[in-house]
Amino acid sequence: GDCGDRPELAKCEITKCICPMDRYGRDCMQKRCPGSICYTHPTSQDQYCTECSQRGRCVAQQCECYPGWGDEDCATALCERNCSSTPTETRGICIDDFPVRQ
């Protein structure tokens, strides 16, 4: 298999490139975003990734989180309008109800 001309990016085993954790693709030339989980299709051997914990889009190797989600991998639920608190009155504290970090 052809794993490209940069051996530091991929290791070729039999007919498949084994990519480091921060890369994916048939030749390991694509960079992953934080919170991405990849799998290899059994027939085509193409790699597919879910990006940014499925709560954002990967743009230039950084997650752009959907509204209500934050952190570098979009795995942290954000409290709406900071629990309606104001600079002079605390109306609630934002806590992680169920951590979903991968």
Secondary structure, DSSP 4 states (H G I P E B T S, - for coil): ----S-TTT-EEETTEEE--TTEESTTS-EEPPTT-EEEE-TTT--EEEE-GGGTEEEETTEEEEPTTEESTTS-EEPPGGGGG--SS--------SS----
